[in-house]
Amino acid sequence: MRRGLVLLAAGGFSALLLNGSATALPLTNGERRAGEDGLALLEHAAVAARTLSYHGTQMVSFWSDTGSTSALIEVVHNAGAGLLLRVAPTPQNPGGSVYNDENGEVPEVVGFAKGTLTLLAEHYEVGIEGTAEVAGRPADVVAVRRPGLSPTARFWIDRATALPLRREVLDGDGRTLRESAFISLALGPTALSNVTMDSAGGMPATVGTQVVATDFAALRAEGWQVPERLGDSLELLEGRVTGTGNDRVLQLSYSDGVSTVSMFEQRGRLDTGSLDGWQKVDVGGERVWLQDAFPRRVVWSGHGTVFTVVADCPHATLDALVRTLPHGDPGPGVGTRLGHGLARVGSWFNPFG
């Protein structure tokens, strides 16, 4: 199928993408410290994105096999106060704006996920690939790759401030899956009017009760699928539970430092009548229902459970994780209608969706 360009409306997996590491300080005076390696530059970038004030415009892109929407994001970050993301309306997207204070969740377009860099160092080699210019600013290019393979991701880090200016994630064939880049950037705080603040919504709230790590074994004993890993390298980061009784939903979050996946489990069998706009396709050799947008959503039922996977990862990674989970129901049962729930899942990750 033809690959189309999709520009994200806002910062992707906001349920996972929190503030970055606080163990390093941003660079100053345009100098990279002697002997600095790629991982250290990313650590500086995580701190700079949170501690510096800046404003500008970003283009955030997602390449898919189908469809397209488009948006540019106005980014305003006032250190110690909060972050504003504002999207201009287009024919494909109604636009809108969100604001969160410094205690809220920060989308990936301006920072790094909490724990991301630790996972990234465990699963990837990180090195400085060269230099380039983004939005008129000199930057170091940091490449992230599996040992012996081509880059999985690249990050352009501003030499003067350590701010992350651009990032891209690629598939195994070197094709870009998603990219965000400042096309203009200025330093310093920006005054926000009361009209702007009143019209801005809040980032989607974290949903459900967090599962303590020691409770995962109990969930498995009850018949829930709680893999420690999905595919080859996605590690379990967090679990949350919403609802009670037969309406209980388990959300599990996974990452390898570059890709992120959330898996939702609900008792029952899938009511396919609630899947308008979905396609029945083969993923990982299994028949599932797919929405090929950002993030990609895959849903199916197996062994009395409905699985919904919300994925920001390469196709090969999604294939592998779908294969590891149960498929097929042994006999007739009560269908579980997930139309509303699936729409809500999307809203947790995309506040403009």
C-alpha positions as CSV (number, residue, x, y, z in Angstrom):
1,M,0.0,0.0,0.0
2,R,1.0,3.6,-0.5
3,R,2.7,5.3,2.5
4,G,0.9,8.6,3.3
5,L,2.1,11.4,5.5
6,V,0.3,11.9,8.8
7,L,1.1,14.9,11.0
8,L,0.2,14.3,14.6
9,A,-2.1,16.7,16.4
10,A,-0.3,16.4,19.7
11,G,2.2,14.6,21.8
12,G,1.5,10.9,21.3
13,F,1.5,8.6,24.3
14,S,1.0,11.2,27.0
15,A,0.1,8.4,29.5
16,L,3.7,7.3,29.3
17,L,5.6,10.4,28.3
18,L,6.6,12.1,31.5
19,N,9.5,14.4,32.5
20,G,13.0,13.1,31.9
21,S,16.0,12.4,34.0
22,A,17.2,15.1,36.5
23,T,20.7,13.7,36.8
24,A,22.4,16.1,34.3
25,L,22.6,19.8,33.6
26,P,21.9,21.6,30.3
27,L,24.9,22.6,28.3
28,T,25.8,26.3,28.1
29,N,28.0,28.6,26.0
30,G,27.7,26.5,22.9
31,E,30.1,23.9,24.1
32,R,29.9,20.1,24.3
33,R,31.9,18.8,27.2
34,A,35.1,17.0,26.3
35,G,34.5,13.3,26.0
36,E,30.7,13.6,26.1
37,D,29.0,10.6,24.6
38,G,25.6,10.3,23.0
39,L,23.7,9.1,26.1
40,A,25.1,12.0,28.1
41,L,23.8,14.4,25.5
42,L,20.3,12.8,25.7
43,E,20.4,13.1,29.5
44,H,21.3,16.8,29.2
45,A,18.4,17.2,26.7
46,A,15.9,15.6,29.1
47,V,16.8,18.2,31.7
48,A,16.9,21.2,29.4
49,A,13.5,20.4,28.0
50,R,12.1,20.7,31.5
51,T,14.2,23.5,33.1
52,L,14.5,26.0,30.3
53,S,11.9,28.5,29.0
54,Y,11.3,28.5,25.3
55,H,8.7,28.9,22.6
56,G,8.4,28.0,19.0
57,T,6.6,25.9,16.4
58,Q,7.0,22.2,15.7
59,M,6.0,19.9,12.9
60,V,5.2,16.4,14.3
61,S,4.8,13.7,11.6
62,F,3.7,10.1,11.4
63,W,4.0,8.0,8.3
64,S,1.4,5.3,7.8
65,D,0.2,3.0,5.0
66,T,-3.1,4.8,4.9
67,G,-4.7,8.2,5.4
68,S,-3.4,11.6,6.5
69,T,-4.2,14.5,8.8
70,S,-2.0,17.5,9.4
71,A,-1.1,20.0,12.1
72,L,1.6,22.3,13.4
73,I,2.1,22.6,17.1
74,E,2.8,25.9,18.8
75,V,4.9,25.1,21.9
76,V,5.2,27.5,24.9
77,H,7.2,26.2,27.9
78,N,7.7,28.5,30.9
79,A,10.0,26.8,33.3
80,G,8.4,26.3,36.7
81,A,5.0,27.3,35.4
82,G,3.8,25.0,32.7
83,L,3.6,23.9,29.1
84,L,1.1,25.1,26.4
85,L,0.5,23.1,23.2
86,R,-1.7,24.8,20.6
87,V,-2.7,23.2,17.3
88,A,-4.2,25.3,14.4
89,P,-7.3,23.8,12.9
90,T,-7.1,22.2,9.4
91,P,-9.7,20.4,7.2
92,Q,-8.6,17.1,8.7
93,N,-8.2,18.2,12.4
94,P,-10.3,20.6,14.5
95,G,-7.2,21.8,16.4
96,G,-7.3,23.0,20.0
97,S,-4.9,23.6,22.9
98,V,-3.9,22.0,26.1
99,Y,-2.0,23.3,29.1
100,N,-0.4,21.5,32.0
101,D,1.5,22.7,35.0
102,E,5.0,21.4,35.9
103,N,3.4,18.6,37.9
104,G,1.5,17.3,34.9
105,E,2.5,14.9,32.1
106,V,4.8,16.3,29.3
107,P,4.4,15.0,25.8
108,E,7.3,13.5,23.9
109,V,7.5,16.4,21.5
110,V,9.2,18.5,24.1
111,G,11.0,16.0,26.4
112,F,11.7,12.4,27.2
113,A,9.7,9.8,29.1
114,K,10.5,9.0,32.7
115,G,12.7,5.9,32.6
116,T,13.1,6.1,28.8
117,L,16.8,6.8,28.8
118,T,17.5,3.9,31.2
119,L,15.7,1.5,28.9
120,L,17.3,3.0,25.9
121,A,20.8,2.4,27.3
122,E,19.8,-1.2,28.1
123,H,18.5,-2.1,24.6
124,Y,20.4,0.1,22.2
125,E,23.8,1.5,21.3
126,V,23.9,5.3,21.5
127,G,26.5,7.4,19.7
128,I,27.1,10.8,18.2
129,E,26.6,10.6,14.4
130,G,27.6,14.1,13.4
131,T,26.3,17.6,13.3
132,A,23.5,19.4,11.5
133,E,21.3,22.5,11.7
134,V,17.7,22.6,12.9
135,A,15.6,25.9,12.9
136,G,18.9,27.8,12.2
137,R,20.6,26.3,15.3
138,P,23.7,24.0,15.2
139,A,23.0,20.6,16.7
140,D,24.7,17.3,17.5
141,V,23.0,14.3,15.9
142,V,22.7,11.3,18.3
143,A,21.9,7.9,16.7
144,V,20.3,5.0,18.5
145,R,20.7,1.5,17.1
146,R,20.6,-2.1,17.8
147,P,24.2,-3.6,17.8
148,G,25.3,-4.1,14.2
149,L,22.1,-2.6,12.7
150,S,21.1,0.7,11.1
151,P,19.7,3.4,13.4
152,T,16.3,3.0,15.1
153,A,16.1,6.6,16.1
154,R,18.0,9.9,15.8
155,F,17.9,13.0,18.1
156,W,19.2,16.4,17.1
157,I,20.4,18.2,20.3
158,D,21.0,21.9,20.4
159,R,24.7,22.7,21.0
160,A,23.9,26.0,22.8
161,T,21.2,24.8,25.2
162,A,20.9,21.0,24.9
163,L,17.3,21.3,24.0
164,P,16.0,18.4,21.8
165,L,15.3,20.2,18.5
166,R,14.3,17.2,16.3
167,R,13.7,13.5,16.6
168,E,12.9,10.6,14.3
169,V,12.0,7.0,14.7
170,L,12.7,4.5,11.9
171,D,11.7,1.0,11.0
172,G,14.0,-1.9,10.1
173,D,14.2,-0.7,6.5
174,G,15.3,2.8,7.4
175,R,11.9,4.4,6.7
176,T,10.8,7.2,9.0
177,L,7.8,6.2,11.2
178,R,7.4,9.4,13.1
179,E,9.3,12.7,13.4
180,S,9.0,15.9,15.4
181,A,11.1,19.0,14.6
182,F,11.1,22.7,15.6
183,I,10.8,24.9,12.5
184,S,11.2,28.0,14.7
185,L,12.5,28.4,18.3
186,A,13.2,31.3,20.7
187,L,14.5,31.2,24.3
188,G,12.9,32.9,27.3
189,P,9.5,32.9,28.9
190,T,6.3,34.0,27.1
191,A,3.4,35.8,28.6
192,L,0.1,33.9,28.2
193,S,-3.2,35.8,28.1
194,N,-6.2,34.8,30.2
195,V,-8.1,34.2,27.0
196,T,-5.5,31.7,25.9
197,M,-5.4,29.9,29.3
198,D,-9.2,29.8,29.6
199,S,-9.6,28.2,26.2
200,A,-6.9,25.5,26.8
201,G,-7.9,22.2,28.1
202,G,-5.9,20.0,30.4
203,M,-3.8,17.0,29.4
204,P,-5.7,13.8,29.7
205,A,-5.7,12.6,33.3
206,T,-4.0,9.4,34.3
207,V,-6.8,6.8,34.4
208,G,-7.3,4.0,36.9
209,T,-5.6,2.7,40.1
210,Q,-2.0,1.8,39.8
211,V,-1.1,-1.8,40.2
212,V,1.7,-2.5,42.7
213,A,4.4,-4.7,41.2
214,T,3.8,-7.4,43.8
215,D,0.1,-7.7,42.6
216,F,1.0,-8.7,39.1
217,A,1.4,-12.4,40.2
218,A,-2.1,-12.2,41.7
219,L,-3.5,-10.9,38.5
220,R,-1.9,-13.7,36.5
221,A,-3.4,-16.2,39.0
222,E,-6.8,-14.8,38.2
223,G,-6.2,-15.5,34.5
224,W,-5.1,-12.1,33.3
225,Q,-2.3,-11.9,30.8
226,V,0.5,-9.8,32.3
227,P,3.7,-10.5,30.3
228,E,6.9,-9.2,31.7
229,R,7.9,-8.5,28.1
230,L,6.0,-8.0,24.8
231,G,7.9,-9.1,21.7
232,D,11.7,-9.1,22.0
233,S,12.4,-6.1,24.1
234,L,9.3,-4.2,25.3
235,E,9.5,-4.2,29.1
236,L,6.5,-3.9,31.5
237,L,6.6,-0.4,33.1
238,E,3.2,0.0,34.8
239,G,-0.2,-1.4,35.3
240,R,-3.5,0.3,36.0
241,V,-7.0,-1.0,36.7
242,T,-10.3,0.7,36.0
243,G,-13.9,-0.4,36.7
244,T,-15.1,-3.3,38.9
245,G,-16.4,-6.8,38.4
246,N,-17.1,-7.8,34.8
247,D,-16.4,-4.2,33.7
248,R,-12.8,-4.2,35.0
249,V,-10.2,-3.2,32.5
250,L,-6.4,-3.8,33.0
251,Q,-4.0,-1.4,31.3
252,L,-0.3,-2.4,30.9
253,S,2.3,-0.1,29.6
254,Y,5.5,-1.3,27.9
255,S,8.6,0.4,26.4
256,D,12.1,-0.3,25.2
257,G,13.2,3.3,25.4
258,V,12.2,4.1,21.8
259,S,8.9,2.3,21.2
260,T,5.9,2.4,23.5
261,V,2.9,0.2,23.7
262,S,-0.2,0.0,26.0
263,M,-2.2,-3.2,26.2
264,F,-5.7,-3.3,27.6
265,E,-7.5,-6.4,28.7
266,Q,-11.2,-6.8,29.4
267,R,-13.2,-10.0,30.1
268,G,-15.6,-11.2,27.3
269,R,-15.6,-11.6,23.6
270,L,-15.3,-8.9,21.0
271,D,-18.6,-7.4,19.6
272,T,-17.4,-6.7,16.1
273,G,-20.6,-4.7,15.4
274,S,-19.0,-1.8,17.5
275,L,-15.9,-1.5,15.2
276,D,-17.1,0.9,12.5
277,G,-14.0,2.3,10.8
278,W,-11.8,-0.7,11.6
279,Q,-10.3,-3.2,9.1
280,K,-10.0,-6.9,9.6
281,V,-6.4,-7.8,8.7
282,D,-3.5,-10.2,9.4
283,V,-1.0,-9.0,12.0
284,G,1.7,-11.4,13.0
285,G,-0.2,-14.2,11.2
286,E,-3.3,-13.6,13.3
287,R,-6.7,-12.1,12.2
288,V,-7.3,-8.9,14.2
289,W,-9.1,-5.6,13.8
290,L,-6.9,-2.6,13.0
291,Q,-7.0,1.2,13.0
292,D,-3.9,2.4,11.1
293,A,-3.7,5.9,12.5
294,F,-1.6,7.3,15.3
295,P,-1.2,5.5,17.5
296,R,-2.1,2.3,15.7
297,R,-4.8,0.3,17.5
298,V,-5.3,-3.5,17.2
299,V,-8.1,-5.4,18.9
300,W,-9.2,-9.1,19.1
301,S,-10.5,-11.6,21.5
302,G,-8.9,-14.8,22.8
303,H,-9.6,-17.3,25.6
304,G,-12.4,-15.1,27.0
305,T,-10.5,-11.8,27.0
306,V,-10.6,-8.9,24.7
307,F,-7.2,-7.4,24.0
308,T,-6.6,-3.9,22.7
309,V,-3.1,-2.9,21.8
310,V,-2.3,0.8,21.3
311,A,1.1,0.9,19.6
312,D,3.8,3.4,18.7
313,C,6.3,0.9,17.4
314,P,7.6,-0.7,14.1
315,H,5.4,-3.2,12.2
316,A,7.8,-6.0,13.1
317,T,7.5,-5.3,16.8
318,L,3.7,-5.2,16.6
319,D,3.7,-8.5,14.7
320,A,5.8,-10.2,17.4
321,L,3.8,-9.0,20.3
322,V,0.4,-9.9,18.7
323,R,1.7,-13.5,18.2
324,T,2.6,-13.9,21.9
325,L,-0.9,-13.3,23.1
326,P,-4.0,-15.7,23.1
327,H,-6.3,-15.8,20.1
328,G,-9.5,-17.5,19.4
329,D,-12.5,-18.3,21.6
330,P,-13.7,-21.9,22.1
331,G,-17.4,-21.3,21.8
332,P,-20.3,-18.9,21.9
333,G,-20.4,-16.3,24.6
334,V,-21.6,-12.8,25.5
335,G,-20.1,-10.1,23.2
336,T,-18.3,-7.2,24.8
337,R,-19.0,-3.9,23.1
338,L,-15.9,-1.7,23.2
339,G,-16.7,1.1,20.8
340,H,-16.9,3.8,23.5
341,G,-14.0,2.3,25.4
342,L,-11.7,2.2,22.4
343,A,-12.5,5.9,21.6
344,R,-11.6,6.7,25.2
345,V,-8.4,4.8,24.9
346,G,-7.4,7.1,22.0
347,S,-8.2,10.2,24.0
348,W,-5.8,9.3,26.7
349,F,-2.9,9.4,24.2
350,N,-4.0,12.3,22.0
351,P,-5.7,15.2,23.8
352,F,-7.0,16.5,20.5
353,G,-8.4,13.2,19.2
